[in-house]
Amino acid sequence: MIRPILIATFTLAAPMAMANDCGPDAPCTIANGEYHMRVPAGDGPHPVMIWFHGHRGNGKPVLGGGGLEQDFFDNGYVVVGPNGAISDQSVRSYPAREGAPRDDVKFTLDVLDDIENTVAIDRDRIYVSGFSAGGSMAWLLACEAGEHFAGMVSVAGALRSPNPTECAGLTDLPVMQIHGFSDAQVPFEGRAIGNWHQGSIWDSLERARDANGCRTNPDNITIGEDVRTRTWDASCSGAPVSLVVHDGGHGWPSGWTGYAYEFFEKAAARGVK
């Protein structure tokens, strides 16, 4: 069943097995921002799932239950929730375009360096995802620094504009877009807001296909009970590209983390990246 979610509420889990002194409630702090983190048991090296929150959110949901816990933390992933910078309107978000108050790509890479000081992570298995504005941030990070990551899943967000990136980082990077068919907040085509544009899902996916040498039409189309999937893989000289569409609006389908986890694990098994 599809469950569009506008505001997600999570119940905090028991204190984490952390290798540093931040958390579970207090964020980890570095020179240019903050992030929340949850570390699984074991010596590692652990794969990492970075999750970017939406507009007016924060990274704290990675500390709680739900799919991020069930599909990633419980499978040995470090889950990381960076906090967006606070704008001059006192709003925490990810502009993911020109004019952002902070270089969020550099900030994310700095977060990974900081984590590595205290936690054994697998640098070959760093994955990124995000919702809405966070999904747009996932696209920007993949475009500008995709060589540092093993896969990206964006939920309800596209590459915004103006944005000078040439998206070289998408080459050989597995990419999945999850989107609601009836999303009017971030429609497939995007919409203009003031002097910027949300970006088009179609244009973003075209960039990913071009970077990975995929043909225009999908190699596989699957119609399931809850989602419809268009996948480019066999025709691609590089990594696979996938579009997962649900019937809901500006939210995510129940089990979206399962789709993301399976996509990442299949890419890892194929030796992509």
C-alpha positions in Angstrom: 0.0 0.0 0.0 1.3 3.4 -0.9 1.8 5.8 2.0 2.6 9.4 0.9 4.5 11.0 3.8 4.8 14.7 4.2 6.3 14.7 7.7 7.9 11.6 9.1 7.9 10.9 12.8 10.3 8.3 14.2 10.8 6.7 17.6 14.3 6.9 18.8 15.9 3.5 19.3 18.2 2.5 22.1 21.6 4.3 22.4 23.9 3.5 19.5 27.2 1.6 19.6 29.1 4.7 18.7 32.8 4.9 18.3 32.8 8.7 19.1 31.2 10.9 21.7 28.2 12.3 19.7 24.7 11.0 19.7 22.2 9.7 20.1 20.5 13.1 20.5 23.4 15.4 20.0 24.7 15.7 16.5 28.3 15.2 15.5 29.9 18.6 14.8 32.6 19.4 12.3 33.9 22.8 11.1 31.2 23.4 8.5 28.2 21.7 9.9 26.6 18.8 11.8 25.5 15.3 11.1 23.7 12.4 12.9 25.0 8.9 12.8 24.1 5.4 13.9 26.8 2.7 13.9 26.0 -1.1 13.9 27.8 -3.6 16.0 30.9 -5.3 14.7 34.4 -4.2 13.7 33.7 -3.4 10.1 34.6 -2.1 7.7 30.9 -1.1 7.3 29.1 0.1 4.2 27.5 3.5 4.6 24.1 4.9 3.8 24.0 8.7 3.7 20.4 10.1 3.8 19.6 13.8 3.1 16.5 15.2 4.7 13.9 17.3 3.0 13.1 21.0 3.4 12.8 22.1 7.0 13.9 18.7 8.3 17.1 17.4 9.9 19.2 14.3 9.9 17.9 12.9 13.2 15.5 10.4 11.6 18.4 8.1 10.8 18.6 7.4 14.6 15.2 5.9 14.8 13.3 2.9 13.3 11.6 2.4 10.0 13.1 1.3 6.8 16.5 2.9 7.3 16.9 0.7 10.3 15.4 -2.5 8.9 17.0 -2.4 5.5 20.3 -0.7 6.2 21.3 -0.5 9.9 20.2 -4.1 10.6 22.2 -5.2 7.6 25.4 -3.7 8.9 25.3 -0.3 7.4 26.4 2.9 9.1 23.5 5.3 8.6 24.3 9.0 8.4 22.0 12.0 8.4 23.8 15.3 7.6 22.0 18.4 8.7 21.3 21.0 6.0 22.7 24.5 6.5 20.4 27.1 8.1 19.4 29.8 5.6 19.0 33.5 6.4 15.3 32.7 6.7 16.2 30.3 9.6 15.2 27.3 7.5 17.3 24.1 7.4 17.4 22.6 4.0 19.5 21.7 0.9 19.2 24.2 -1.9 21.3 21.9 -4.1 22.0 24.7 -6.6 23.9 27.9 -7.1 23.6 30.3 -4.2 23.6 27.7 -1.4 24.9 29.1 1.9 27.4 26.2 2.1 29.3 23.9 -0.3 27.2 20.9 0.6 29.2 18.5 -1.6 32.4 19.4 0.2 30.5 19.2 3.5 29.4 15.7 2.8 32.9 14.5 1.9 34.2 16.2 5.1 31.5 14.2 7.0 32.9 11.0 5.5 36.4 11.9 6.5 35.3 12.7 10.0 33.5 9.4 10.4 36.5 7.5 9.2 38.5 8.9 12.1 36.5 6.8 14.5 34.6 4.1 12.6 35.9 1.5 10.1 33.9 2.2 6.9 34.2 0.6 3.5 35.1 3.5 1.1 34.1 1.3 -1.8 30.5 0.9 -0.5 29.3 4.5 0.3 25.7 5.0 -0.9 23.6 8.1 -0.9 19.9 8.9 -0.9 17.5 11.7 0.1 13.9 12.9 0.0 12.6 16.0 -1.8 15.2 18.7 -1.4 17.4 15.9 -0.1 16.7 13.9 -3.2 17.9 16.9 -5.2 21.0 17.1 -3.0 21.6 13.4 -3.8 21.5 14.2 -7.5 24.0 17.1 -7.0 26.4 15.0 -5.0 26.2 12.2 -7.6 26.8 14.7 -10.4 29.8 16.5 -8.8 31.4 13.7 -6.7 30.0 10.4 -7.9 33.4 8.8 -8.0 33.4 8.7 -4.2 30.1 6.7 -4.1 28.8 3.3 -5.1 25.2 4.2 -5.8 22.5 6.9 -5.5 18.7 6.7 -4.9 16.7 10.0 -5.1 13.2 10.1 -3.8 10.9 12.9 -5.1 13.8 15.2 -6.1 15.6 16.1 -9.3 18.8 18.0 -10.3 17.9 21.6 -9.7 18.9 24.7 -11.8 20.7 26.9 -12.1 23.5 24.4 -11.7 26.7 24.5 -13.7 27.7 20.9 -13.0 28.4 18.7 -16.1 27.4 15.6 -14.1 30.7 13.8 -14.8 30.2 11.9 -11.5 27.3 10.0 -12.9 29.6 7.9 -15.1 29.6 4.3 -13.8 27.3 5.2 -10.9 24.1 3.2 -10.3 21.2 5.6 -10.2 17.6 5.1 -9.1 14.8 7.6 -9.1 11.7 6.9 -6.9 8.8 9.3 -7.7 5.0 9.6 -7.2 2.8 9.7 -10.3 0.6 12.3 -8.7 3.3 14.4 -7.1 2.3 18.0 -7.5 4.8 19.4 -5.0 7.8 18.2 -7.2 6.2 17.2 -10.5 8.1 15.0 -13.0 8.7 18.2 -15.0 9.7 20.3 -12.0 8.4 23.8 -11.5 9.9 27.3 -11.3 10.2 28.9 -7.9 11.4 32.5 -7.9 14.7 32.6 -9.8 15.3 28.9 -9.8 13.8 25.7 -11.0 13.2 22.3 -9.3 14.6 20.5 -12.3 13.0 17.8 -14.4 13.1 14.1 -13.5 13.2 13.3 -17.2 16.3 15.5 -17.8 18.0 14.1 -14.7 17.5 10.5 -15.8 18.7 11.4 -19.3 21.9 12.7 -17.9 22.4 9.4 -16.0 21.6 7.4 -19.1 24.0 9.4 -21.3 26.8 9.2 -18.7 26.4 5.4 -18.6 25.9 4.8 -22.4 22.4 3.5 -22.0 19.9 3.5 -24.9 16.9 5.9 -24.8 14.2 3.2 -24.3 14.3 1.0 -21.2 15.6 -2.5 -21.3 12.9 -3.7 -18.8 9.5 -2.5 -17.8 7.9 -4.1 -14.7 4.3 -3.4 -13.5 3.9 -4.5 -9.9 1.0 -4.2 -7.5 2.5 -1.1 -5.8 5.1 0.3 -8.2 6.0 0.4 -11.9 9.7 0.2 -12.8 11.6 1.2 -15.9 15.2 -0.1 -15.9 18.2 0.6 -18.2 20.9 -2.0 -17.6 21.6 -4.5 -20.5 22.1 -1.7 -23.0 24.3 0.4 -20.7 28.1 0.3 -21.1 28.3 1.7 -17.6 26.1 1.4 -14.5 22.3 0.7 -14.4 19.7 3.4 -14.2 16.2 2.8 -12.8 12.9 4.7 -12.4 10.4 3.5 -9.8 7.0 5.1 -9.9 4.2 4.8 -7.3 0.7 6.1 -7.4 1.1 8.5 -4.5 2.0 12.2 -4.3 4.9 13.9 -2.7 6.1 11.1 -0.5 7.6 7.6 -0.8 6.0 4.2 -1.2 5.9 1.8 1.6 9.1 -0.3 1.4 11.1 2.3 -0.6 14.2 1.5 1.5 13.9 -2.1 0.4 14.0 -1.0 -3.3 17.0 1.1 -2.6 18.8 -1.7 -0.6 18.1 -4.3 -3.3 19.3 -1.9 -6.0 22.6 -1.2 -4.1 23.2 -4.8 -3.3 22.7 -5.9 -6.9 25.1 -3.3 -8.1 27.7 -4.4 -5.5 27.2 -8.1 -6.6 27.8 -7.1 -10.3 31.0 -5.3 -9.3 29.7 -2.0 -10.5 32.1 0.7 -9.2 
